Amino acid sequence: MNETMKILVVDDERPIRDGCHRVLTGRGYEVITAENGQIALDILAKGPLDIILLDLKMPVIGGKEVLEVTRATYPDIPVIIITGHGTVDTAVECMKNGAYDFITKPFQIDQFVLTVQRAADKRKLEQKARLFEEENIRNLYDLNLEKSRLKTIINRMANGVMVTNRNLEVVLHNPALMRLMETSEEIENPAPIAKIINKASLIDTLKRILTGESSEEVSISQEIQVGKNTLRAISAPALGPDKSIAGTVTVLEDITAFKQLDQMKSDFVNMVAHELRSPLVSIRQLNSVLLEGLAGPLQEKQQDFVKRGMRKIDSLIQLINDLLDVAKIEAGKYVQHQVPTDIGKIIEEIVALMEPGAREQGIILTHSFRGLKPVQADPKNMEEIINNLISNAINYSPEGGRVSISARGFGEYMEIKVEDTGVGIHPEELPKIFDKFYRVKHPKTRQVTGTGLGLAIVKGVVEAHHGAIDVESIVDKGTIFRILLPVIEPTDQSQKDNPSE
């Protein structure tokens, strides 16, 4: 195995690339540099690499897109995110999506070198472990005979490792596993899995792997709670020489700190939003008093200035309300009161309310229903998502365009479609439109204002109702949003109407 580690540094700032090259080559690494994500992907396609140092904000292709390709195509390469202090949240999100670690600019040399060294050690250990697995997978029952070769590797790993046979007996584990499971008892292999892990969800996952219900090429990731800590368990089948499933391999990682960091971020946004909303509402009330002339008559120009100010205040209040809604959705507290709901009635009311405004913009607004059934939903939530989709369709349609809303029974689901003949969405933007704060960029719709949170809220609400949403779009032709919500079956409905039965 080649001992010289090959590192790719991807950053659009030349001083960063040159500094990384100078520091790392002086410590025996082979360093290649790239100034943007496209060049980095081209380099990756040409030959193997060991570590990637990846900046997030770059022209052509950004770091998040490069990370997605790398995780899918080169999952064994550790990716260290290079980030400024302003994008630490994005770096943490990248780690949740598979990045190994992150470092912030400006670098502290010792911390920078230590982070790279840890990634190099991880890469070497994985290479050695993979070679060892290829040599010994023929017989998992004989792993104890090779204990001396494995002990050094797995004992150095910070993550817990557990290998089981087809009888769900643990034939290999490391001290980190026992520490994460908060178990001090010495366990000799092989041992029943219940002696180490008593989490039913994880054991059920391993049983599904052994029965072949999951794809043999796909690992299963899940979170389990052990005491006050949250662990991420990644499980996959261990294959025998004939490609049959001989057991399972599970790696456990402590993600408690990331969970706490994510909660701190949500709590901070929630607190700031609450603190901002009260004074803004007060300022708006004072401006209303001025407009109504209760503090004395205003001249026409003064009225115009106050009205402009109120529109800006309304935009800020809407942003704050959207932030609070997103925080509630992420906390699972947004959907409060689900009752049998008539979607057709909600659509009719919203169309009646919005039709005059659409007509003023030269937009034809229509609706149609077929085979409607009630859904178990929060009516207020349904009004919000339908209102949001119709508003977007009107705003992004040119004069003379059409917006149609349809709802129909679709087997066990209710299908709601919002179609427009608007500017459409480019294919590369479609995967991003449900992301928070993302707004479609189009020269014809620059005047359309918004927070970029509307579709994220729509998706969150639909999924909270056990539904699904997707989108189809053709540039300059139009867009179709499609929602599926589970309907209430007649037997379920009768039970709700007659709870005593």
RODO-2510 file (C-alpha; in nm, 4 decimals, decimal comma):
residues 501
     n   res          X          Y          Z
     1     m     0,0000     0,0000     0,0000
     2     n     0,1342     0,3447    -0,0929
     3     e     0,2194     0,5313     0,2313
     4     t     0,2183     0,8795     0,0712
     5     m    -0,1287     1,0278     0,1157
     6     k    -0,2618     1,2262    -0,1814
     7     i    -0,4668     1,5332    -0,0817
     8     l    -0,6863     1,7496    -0,3076
     9     v    -0,7285     2,1137    -0,1908
    10     v    -1,0343     2,2821    -0,3489
    11     d    -1,0631     2,6578    -0,2815
    12     d    -1,1193     2,9598    -0,5052
    13     e    -0,8727     3,1684    -0,2984
    14     r    -0,5169     3,1256    -0,4233
    15     p    -0,3536     3,2188    -0,0873
    16     i    -0,5515     2,9370     0,0812
    17     r    -0,4477     2,6845    -0,1843
    18     d    -0,0840     2,7907    -0,1705
    19     g    -0,0786     2,7907     0,2114
    20     c    -0,2291     2,4414     0,2323
    21     h     0,0158     2,3167    -0,0314
    22     r     0,3150     2,4583     0,1547
    23     v     0,2118     2,3242     0,4978
    24     l     0,1069     1,9768     0,3815
    25     t     0,3930     1,9027     0,1405
    26     g     0,6320     1,9958     0,4213
    27     r     0,4796     1,7098     0,6220
    28     g     0,5142     1,4439     0,3552
    29     y     0,1754     1,4657     0,1812
    30     e     0,1277     1,4853    -0,1945
    31     v    -0,0947     1,7868    -0,2665
    32     i    -0,3053     1,8737    -0,5716
    33     t    -0,5026     2,2010    -0,5889
    34     a    -0,8193     2,3065    -0,7708
    35     e    -0,9781     2,6507    -0,7900
    36     n    -1,3417     2,5396    -0,8235
    37     g    -1,5705     2,2377    -0,7895
    38     q    -1,5734     2,1475    -1,1607
    39     i    -1,1946     2,1195    -1,1761
    40     a    -1,2020     1,9118    -0,8565
    41     l    -1,4510     1,6646    -1,0055
    42     d    -1,2379     1,6367    -1,3201
    43     i    -0,9324     1,5556    -1,1055
    44     l    -1,1300     1,2989    -0,9054
    45     a    -1,2359     1,1257    -1,2260
    46     k    -0,8735     1,0866    -1,3397
    47     g    -0,7325     0,8950    -1,0447
    48     p    -0,7611     0,7951    -0,6783
    49     l    -0,7239     1,0440    -0,3926
    50     d    -0,7049     0,9962    -0,0155
    51     i    -0,8383     1,3214     0,1366
    52     i    -1,0298     1,6243     0,0073
    53     l    -1,0121     1,9733     0,1626
    54     l    -1,3254     2,1430     0,0247
    55     d    -1,4316     2,5090     0,0363
    56     l    -1,8102     2,5676     0,0454
    57     k    -1,8409     2,8967    -0,1448
    58     m    -1,6911     2,8683    -0,4944
    59     p    -1,7845     2,9681    -0,8506
    60     v    -1,9005     2,7203    -1,1193
    61     i    -1,9801     2,4358    -0,8758
    62     g    -1,9983     2,4930    -0,4980
    63     g    -1,8715     2,2725    -0,2182
    64     k    -2,2112     2,1227    -0,1271
    65     e    -2,2601     1,9918    -0,4820
    66     v    -1,9067     1,8483    -0,4865
    67     l    -1,9764     1,6794    -0,1500
    68     e    -2,2931     1,5181    -0,2896
    69     v    -2,1039     1,3750    -0,5887
    70     t    -1,8141     1,2619    -0,3695
    71     r    -2,0386     1,0869    -0,1168
    72     a    -2,2205     0,9066    -0,3989
    73     t    -1,9197     0,8161    -0,6159
    74     y    -1,6214     0,8148    -0,3771
    75     p    -1,7745     0,7352    -0,0350
    76     d    -1,4420     0,6182     0,1156
    77     i    -1,2617     0,9524     0,0726
    78     p    -1,2753     1,1703     0,3887
    79     v    -1,3953     1,5234     0,3045
    80     i    -1,2857     1,8098     0,5326
    81     i    -1,4975     2,1242     0,4830
    82     i    -1,3153     2,4604     0,4689
    83     t    -1,5525     2,7278     0,5972
    84     g    -1,5660     3,0832     0,7221
    85     h    -1,7260     3,1677     1,0562
    86     g    -2,0422     3,2800     0,8748
    87     t    -2,1077     2,9354     0,7241
    88     v    -2,0442     2,7113     1,0248
    89     d    -2,4116     2,6021     1,0241
    90     t    -2,3726     2,4933     0,6620
    91     a    -2,0537     2,3053     0,7517
    92     v    -2,2360     2,1212     1,0323
    93     e    -2,5118     2,0339     0,7855
    94     c    -2,2443     1,8999     0,5478
    95     m    -2,1097     1,6774     0,8275
    96     k    -2,4586     1,5366     0,8752
    97     n    -2,4535     1,4598     0,5030
    98     g    -2,1261     1,2688     0,5204
    99     a    -1,8352     1,5153     0,5561
   100     y    -1,5617     1,3944     0,7936
   101     d    -1,4832     1,7249     0,9727
   102     f    -1,4569     2,1002     0,9144
   103     i    -1,2001     2,3738     0,9786
   104     t    -1,2600     2,7480     0,9856
   105     k    -1,0693     3,0289     0,8204
   106     p    -0,8230     3,1671     0,9187
   107     f    -0,6481     2,8374     1,0017
   108     q    -0,4549     2,7625     1,3151
   109     i    -0,1685     2,5550     1,1773
   110     d    -0,1574     2,3012     1,4616
   111     q    -0,5345     2,2384     1,4530
   112     f    -0,5297     2,2255     1,0712
   113     v    -0,2502     1,9665     1,0640
   114     l    -0,4141     1,7627     1,3422
   115     t    -0,7471     1,7498     1,1538
   116     v    -0,5747     1,6366     0,8342
   117     q    -0,3690     1,3782     1,0291
   118     r    -0,6865     1,2326     1,1835
   119     a    -0,8415     1,2038     0,8387
   120     a    -0,5221     1,0375     0,7088
   121     d    -0,5236     0,7906     0,9988
   122     k    -0,8904     0,7149     0,9294
   123     r    -0,8157     0,6581     0,5606
   124     k    -0,5230     0,4243     0,6363
   125     l    -0,7220     0,2324     0,8941
   126     e    -1,0131     0,1902     0,6533
   127     q    -0,7778     0,0661     0,3817
   128     k    -0,6210    -0,1839     0,6197
   129     a    -0,9610    -0,2902     0,7531
   130     r    -1,0947    -0,3377     0,3998
   131     l    -0,7963    -0,5529     0,3023
   132     f    -0,8366    -0,7530     0,6186
   133     e    -1,2103    -0,8008     0,5572
   134     e    -1,1432    -0,9277     0,2035
   135     e    -0,8978    -1,1820     0,3424
   136     n    -1,1182    -1,3049     0,6268
   137     i    -1,4813    -1,2699     0,5159
   138     r    -1,4810    -1,6370     0,4083
   139     n    -1,5629    -1,7377     0,7610
   140     l    -1,6976    -1,4942     1,0201
   141     y    -1,6971    -1,7671     1,2856
   142     d    -1,3159    -1,7783     1,2674
   143     l    -1,2688    -1,4048     1,3327
   144     n    -1,1504    -1,4830     1,6865
   145     l    -0,8476    -1,6552     1,5342
   146     e    -0,7509    -1,3237     1,3789
   147     k    -0,8184    -1,1183     1,6952
   148     s    -0,4573    -1,0110     1,7307
   149     r    -0,4584    -0,8542     1,3830
   150     l    -0,7884    -0,6714     1,4384
   151     k    -0,7325    -0,5546     1,7934
   152     t    -0,4911    -0,2737     1,7137
   153     i    -0,7130    -0,1346     1,4384
   154     i    -1,0525    -0,1414     1,6058
   155     n    -0,9229    -0,0356     1,9484
   156     r    -0,7920     0,2884     1,7970
   157     m    -1,1257     0,3758     1,6391
   158     a    -1,3422     0,6329     1,8162
   159     n    -1,6586     0,4853     1,6640
   160     g    -1,8135     0,1657     1,7940
   161     v    -1,7849    -0,1431     1,5719
   162     m    -1,9980    -0,4552     1,5978
   163     v    -2,0036    -0,7626     1,3704
   164     t    -2,2669    -1,0352     1,4087
   165     n    -2,3201    -1,3740     1,2480
   166     r    -2,6485    -1,5019     1,1048
   167     n    -2,7667    -1,6041     1,4527
   168     l    -2,7317    -1,2427     1,5706
   169     e    -2,4384    -1,3358     1,7913
   170     v    -2,1726    -1,0679     1,8303
   171     v    -1,8473    -1,2147     1,6968
   172     l    -1,6477    -0,8893     1,6996
   173     h    -1,6729    -0,5624     1,8922
   174     n    -1,4400    -0,2894     2,0189
   175     p    -1,4096    -0,0934     2,3473
   176     a    -1,5638     0,2165     2,1856
   177     l    -1,8865     0,0209     2,1331
   178     m    -1,9072    -0,0691     2,5015
   179     r    -1,8371     0,2916     2,5994
   180     l    -2,1096     0,4251     2,3681
   181     m    -2,3561     0,1666     2,4998
   182     e    -2,2613     0,2674     2,8585
   183     t    -2,1700    -0,0924     2,9438
   184     s    -1,8756    -0,1740     3,1708
   185     e    -1,9204    -0,5523     3,1664
   186     e    -1,6522    -0,7575     2,9894
   187     i    -1,8107    -0,9520     2,7026
   188     e    -1,6439    -1,2512     2,5407
   189     n    -1,7180    -1,3249     2,1747
   190     p    -1,9374    -1,4800     2,0492
   191     a    -2,2190    -1,3420     2,2653
   192     p    -2,5950    -1,2852     2,2183
   193     i    -2,6571    -0,9340     2,0886
   194     a    -2,8942    -0,8618     2,3802
   195     k    -2,5935    -0,8641     2,6143
   196     i    -2,4620    -0,5505     2,4448
   197     i    -2,7574    -0,3806     2,2756
   198     n    -3,1195    -0,3806     2,3893
   199     k    -3,2548    -0,1334     2,1333
   200     a    -3,5433    -0,3060     1,9559
   201     s    -3,5296    -0,0739     1,6538
   202     l    -3,1646    -0,1561     1,5827
   203     i    -3,2128    -0,5295     1,6369
   204     d    -3,5133    -0,5241     1,3993
   205     t    -3,2949    -0,3541     1,1383
   206     l    -3,0287    -0,6244     1,1693
   207     k    -3,2970    -0,8948     1,1355
   208     r    -3,4242    -0,7316     0,8144
   209     i    -3,0699    -0,7274     0,6772
   210     l    -3,0220    -1,0970     0,7579
   211     t    -3,3506    -1,1910     0,5879
   212     g    -3,2483    -1,0003     0,2751
   213     e    -3,5339    -0,7472     0,2937
   214     s    -3,2907    -0,4602     0,2362
   215     s    -3,0589    -0,4297    -0,0613
   216     e    -2,7227    -0,5922    -0,0019
   217     e    -2,5485    -0,2886    -0,1505
   218     v    -2,7206    -0,0262     0,0669
   219     s    -2,6422     0,0540     0,4285
   220     i    -2,9174     0,1505     0,6732
   221     s    -2,8688     0,4564     0,8931
   222     q    -3,0784     0,5209     1,2030
   223     e    -3,0599     0,7105     1,5302
   224     i    -3,0889     0,5467     1,8711
   225     q    -3,0960     0,6969     2,2180
   226     v    -2,8621     0,5622     2,4860
   227     g    -2,9021     0,7465     2,8141
   228     k    -2,8657     1,1166     2,7348
   229     n    -2,6683     1,0521     2,4167
   230     t    -2,7854     1,0175     2,0585
   231     l    -2,6016     0,7622     1,8462
   232     r    -2,6091     0,7156     1,4697
   233     a    -2,5959     0,3463     1,3768
   234     i    -2,5007     0,2511     1,0208
   235     s    -2,5643    -0,1168     0,9465
   236     a    -2,4904    -0,3227     0,6373
   237     p    -2,4775    -0,6902     0,5388
   238     a    -2,1507    -0,8841     0,5563
   239     l    -2,1277    -1,1088     0,2514
   240     g    -1,9716    -1,4524     0,2273
   241     p    -1,7572    -1,5844    -0,0590
   242     d    -2,0685    -1,6849    -0,2540
   243     k    -2,2184    -1,3360    -0,2060
   244     s    -2,4755    -1,4685     0,0401
   245     i    -2,5431    -1,2746     0,3617
   246     a    -2,3152    -1,4165     0,6326
   247     g    -2,3897    -1,1593     0,9023
   248     t    -2,4076    -0,7858     0,9692
   249     v    -2,1628    -0,5014     1,0317
   250     t    -2,2682    -0,1971     1,2385
   251     v    -2,0755     0,1225     1,3099
   252     l    -2,2021     0,3538     1,5863
   253     e    -2,1095     0,7215     1,6147
   254     d    -2,1948     0,9681     1,8925
   255     i    -2,3792     1,2633     1,7317
   256     t    -2,5061     1,4187     2,0550
   257     a    -2,2978     1,7351     2,0073
   258     f    -2,4381     1,7915     1,6578
   259     k    -2,7927     1,7414     1,7842
   260     q    -2,7342     1,9921     2,0617
   261     l    -2,5793     2,2398     1,8187
   262     d    -2,8785     2,2045     1,5864
   263     q    -3,1160     2,2579     1,8790
   264     m    -2,9196     2,5658     1,9904
   265     k    -2,9530     2,7089     1,6399
   266     s    -3,3294     2,6475     1,6378
   267     d    -3,3681     2,7946     1,9884
   268     f    -3,1686     3,1027     1,8860
   269     v    -3,3797     3,1622     1,5743
   270     n    -3,6953     3,1128     1,7800
   271     m    -3,5828     3,3554     2,0495
   272     v    -3,4730     3,6259     1,8034
   273     a    -3,7973     3,5940     1,6063
   274     h    -4,0115     3,6325     1,9187
   275     e    -3,8084     3,9302     2,0396
   276     l    -3,8368     4,1051     1,7019
   277     r    -4,2061     4,0461     1,6418
   278     s    -4,3362     4,2401     1,9459
   279     p    -4,1646     4,5753     1,8688
   280     l    -4,2505     4,5436     1,4977
   281     v    -4,6179     4,4911     1,5770
   282     s    -4,6076     4,7960     1,8054
   283     i    -4,4444     5,0096     1,5343
   284     r    -4,7076     4,8943     1,2848
   285     q    -4,9875     4,9915     1,5231
   286     l    -4,8359     5,3380     1,5679
   287     n    -4,8136     5,3807     1,1893
   288     s    -5,1797     5,2751     1,1608
   289     v    -5,2702     5,5482     1,4085
   290     l    -5,0844     5,8011     1,1919
   291     l    -5,2564     5,6826     0,8701
   292     e    -5,6011     5,7026     1,0306
   293     g    -5,5325     6,0649     1,1211
   294     l    -5,5765     6,0078     1,4930
   295     a    -5,2527     6,2005     1,5608
   296     g    -5,3385     6,4820     1,3213
   297     p    -5,3852     6,5088     0,9437
   298     l    -5,1055     6,3896     0,7129
   299     q    -5,0143     6,5357     0,3779
   300     e    -5,0218     6,3087     0,0727
   301     k    -4,6432     6,2646     0,0651
   302     q    -4,6313     6,1852     0,4369
   303     q    -4,9061     5,9245     0,3933
   304     d    -4,7080     5,7653     0,1101
   305     f    -4,3953     5,7389     0,3288
   306     v    -4,5899     5,5842     0,6169
   307     k    -4,7574     5,3323     0,3830
   308     r    -4,4173     5,2307     0,2431
   309     g    -4,2892     5,1835     0,5936
   310     m    -4,5884     4,9647     0,6824
   311     r    -4,5272     4,7448     0,3760
   312     k    -4,1680     4,6896     0,4868
   313     i    -4,2850     4,6115     0,8404
   314     d    -4,5386     4,3622     0,7022
   315     s    -4,2585     4,1911     0,5062
   316     l    -4,0464     4,1611     0,8206
   317     i    -4,3387     4,0284     1,0244
   318     q    -4,4068     3,7706     0,7507
   319     l    -4,0407     3,6620     0,7581
   320     i    -4,0533     3,6277     1,1377
   321     n    -4,3770     3,4277     1,1204
   322     d    -4,2222     3,1989     0,8569
   323     l    -3,9145     3,1459     1,0747
   324     l    -4,1348     3,0544     1,3694
   325     d    -4,3368     2,8174     1,1497
   326     v    -4,0172     2,6450     1,0300
   327     a    -3,8984     2,6097     1,3899
   328     k    -4,2334     2,4523     1,4873
   329     i    -4,2201     2,2119     1,1920
   330     e    -3,8658     2,1028     1,2813
   331     a    -3,9779     2,0489     1,6410
   332     g    -4,2820     1,8486     1,5266
   333     k    -4,5235     2,0959     1,6887
   334     y    -4,6701     2,2728     1,3856
   335     v    -4,9649     2,0447     1,3118
   336     q    -5,1878     2,0903     1,6171
   337     h    -5,5490     1,9912     1,5450
   338     q    -5,6298     1,7272     1,2820
   339     v    -5,9962     1,6684     1,1971
   340     p    -6,1841     1,5295     0,8944
   341     t    -6,1342     1,8096     0,6424
   342     d    -6,3116     1,8937     0,3162
   343     i    -6,0303     2,0005     0,0812
   344     g    -6,2774     2,1046    -0,1888
   345     k    -6,4407     2,3632     0,0381
   346     i    -6,1021     2,5079     0,1347
   347     i    -6,0006     2,5384    -0,2316
   348     e    -6,3296     2,7059    -0,3244
   349     e    -6,2909     2,9650    -0,0482
   350     i    -5,9304     3,0446    -0,1393
   351     v    -6,0093     3,0705    -0,5126
   352     a    -6,3026     3,3050    -0,4386
   353     l    -6,0720     3,5226    -0,2292
   354     m    -5,7864     3,5333    -0,4796
   355     e    -5,9760     3,5415    -0,8090
   356     p    -6,0315     3,9243    -0,8163
   357     g    -5,6595     3,9896    -0,7625
   358     a    -5,5666     3,7355    -1,0277
   359     r    -5,8095     3,8960    -1,2711
   360     e    -5,6462     4,2363    -1,2126
   361     q    -5,3113     4,0803    -1,3089
   362     g    -5,4651     3,9311    -1,6231
   363     i    -5,4540     3,5745    -1,4876
   364     i    -5,7395     3,3268    -1,5400
   365     l    -5,7918     3,1277    -1,2177
   366     t    -5,9967     2,8044    -1,2357
   367     h    -6,0624     2,5005    -1,0180
   368     s    -6,2160     2,1535    -1,0544
   369     f    -6,2952     1,8499    -0,8336
   370     r    -6,3605     1,4799    -0,8902
   371     g    -6,4299     1,1995    -0,6450
   372     l    -6,3362     1,3953    -0,3328
   373     k    -6,2987     1,2245     0,0050
   374     p    -6,2226     1,3874     0,3416
   375     v    -5,8669     1,3842     0,4751
   376     q    -5,7511     1,3871     0,8359
   377     a    -5,5791     1,7251     0,8522
   378     d    -5,5428     2,0595     1,0239
   379     p    -5,7696     2,2925     0,8181
   380     k    -5,5532     2,5945     0,8951
   381     n    -5,2460     2,4113     0,7641
   382     m    -5,4306     2,3071     0,4482
   383     e    -5,5391     2,6661     0,3863
   384     e    -5,1788     2,7817     0,4246
   385     i    -5,0212     2,5356     0,1807
   386     i    -5,2902     2,5774    -0,0857
   387     n    -5,2805     2,9568    -0,0503
   388     n    -4,9019     2,9503    -0,0823
   389     l    -4,9006     2,7377    -0,3982
   390     i    -5,1767     2,9396    -0,5681
   391     s    -5,0082     3,2706    -0,4775
   392     n    -4,6789     3,1490    -0,6238
   393     a    -4,8515     3,0298    -0,9399
   394     i    -5,0177     3,3702    -0,9899
   395     n    -4,7028     3,5691    -0,9109
   396     y    -4,4857     3,3659    -1,1477
   397     s    -4,7329     3,3703    -1,4379
   398     p    -4,7295     3,6445    -1,7040
   399     e    -5,0332     3,8492    -1,7995
   400     g    -5,2764     3,6351    -1,9946
   401     g    -5,1645     3,3194    -1,8179
   402     r    -5,3763     3,0493    -1,6577
   403     v    -5,3663     2,8952    -1,3094
   404     s    -5,5771     2,5863    -1,2380
   405     i    -5,6305     2,3976    -0,9129
   406     s    -5,7694     2,0461    -0,9184
   407     a    -5,8431     1,7868    -0,6511
   408     r    -5,9463     1,4257    -0,7066
   409     g    -5,9586     1,0892    -0,5368
   410     f    -5,6500     0,8841    -0,6153
   411     g    -5,6917     0,5425    -0,4556
   412     e    -5,6015     0,5735    -0,0892
   413     y    -5,4917     0,9334    -0,1441
   414     m    -5,6282     1,2740    -0,2335
   415     e    -5,4363     1,4324    -0,5224
   416     i    -5,4146     1,8122    -0,5331
   417     k    -5,2592     1,9780    -0,8381
   418     v    -5,1693     2,3444    -0,8858
   419     e    -5,0775     2,4123    -1,2506
   420     d    -4,9675     2,7374    -1,4109
   421     t    -4,8479     2,8633    -1,7487
   422     g    -4,5713     3,0703    -1,5932
   423     v    -4,1975     3,1148    -1,6432
   424     g    -4,1122     2,7616    -1,5268
   425     i    -3,8126     2,6378    -1,3311
   426     h    -3,4772     2,5252    -1,4722
   427     p    -3,4075     2,1514    -1,4172
   428     e    -3,0961     2,2229    -1,2062
   429     e    -3,3046     2,4355    -0,9681
   430     l    -3,5852     2,1827    -0,9148
   431     p    -3,4036     1,9787    -0,6432
   432     k    -3,3450     2,2989    -0,4419
   433     i    -3,6834     2,4705    -0,4433
   434     f    -3,7950     2,3111    -0,1144
   435     d    -3,4759     2,4224     0,0632
   436     k    -3,5054     2,6952     0,3243
   437     f    -3,4360     3,0489     0,1911
   438     y    -3,3957     2,9273    -0,1692
   439     r    -3,5719     3,1358    -0,4326
   440     v    -3,5901     3,0654    -0,8052
   441     k    -3,3932     3,3231    -1,0032
   442     h    -3,5596     3,4524    -1,3182
   443     p    -3,5307     3,7990    -1,4815
   444     k    -3,9094     3,8146    -1,5358
   445     t    -3,9893     3,7693    -1,1666
   446     r    -3,7393     3,9957    -0,9925
   447     q    -4,0266     4,2088    -0,8646
   448     v    -4,1754     3,9118    -0,6761
   449     t    -4,0858     3,9412    -0,3087
   450     g    -4,0704     3,6593    -0,0558
   451     t    -3,8732     3,4963     0,2229
   452     g    -3,7747     3,1764     0,0442
   453     l    -3,9405     2,9787     0,3238
   454     g    -4,2862     2,9235     0,1750
   455     l    -4,2172     2,5989    -0,0116
   456     a    -4,0064     2,4645     0,2768
   457     i    -4,3088     2,5174     0,5034
   458     v    -4,5408     2,3570     0,2461
   459     k    -4,3205     2,0469     0,2251
   460     g    -4,2917     2,0265     0,6045
   461     v    -4,6683     2,0514     0,6525
   462     v    -4,7457     1,7930     0,3819
   463     e    -4,4978     1,5432     0,5283
   464     a    -4,6324     1,6077     0,8800
   465     h    -4,9697     1,4894     0,7430
   466     h    -4,8024     1,1711     0,6085
   467     g    -4,8295     1,3008     0,2532
   468     a    -4,5875     1,3758    -0,0300
   469     i    -4,5233     1,6647    -0,2684
   470     d    -4,3392     1,6782    -0,6001
   471     v    -4,2966     1,9248    -0,8842
   472     e    -4,2660     1,9158    -1,2616
   473     s    -4,1678     2,2168    -1,4680
   474     i    -4,0736     2,3229    -1,8211
   475     v    -3,8976     2,6562    -1,8704
   476     d    -4,1287     2,9180    -2,0274
   477     k    -4,4125     2,6629    -2,0340
   478     g    -4,5254     2,6290    -1,6738
   479     t    -4,5064     2,4345    -1,3485
   480     i    -4,7166     2,1658    -1,1798
   481     f    -4,7086     2,1065    -0,8030
   482     r    -4,8657     1,7751    -0,6991
   483     i    -4,9642     1,6853    -0,3425
   484     l    -5,0801     1,3444    -0,2213
   485     l    -5,2605     1,3226     0,1150
   486     p    -5,4004     1,0010     0,2669
   487     v    -5,7816     0,9995     0,2726
   488     i    -6,0087     0,8756     0,5502
   489     e    -6,1571     0,5397     0,4570
   490     p    -6,5351     0,5058     0,5103
   491     t    -6,4882     0,2586     0,7989
   492     d    -6,2476     0,4984     0,9698
   493     q    -6,4896     0,7858     0,9156
   494     s    -6,7854     0,5972     1,0662
   495     q    -6,5790     0,5136     1,3732
   496     k    -6,4923     0,8784     1,4171
   497     d    -6,8561     0,9766     1,3808
   498     n    -6,9680     0,7032     1,6253
   499     p    -6,6958     0,6730     1,8876
   500     s    -6,9194     0,4686     2,1168
   501     e    -6,9370     0,1805     1,8713
***
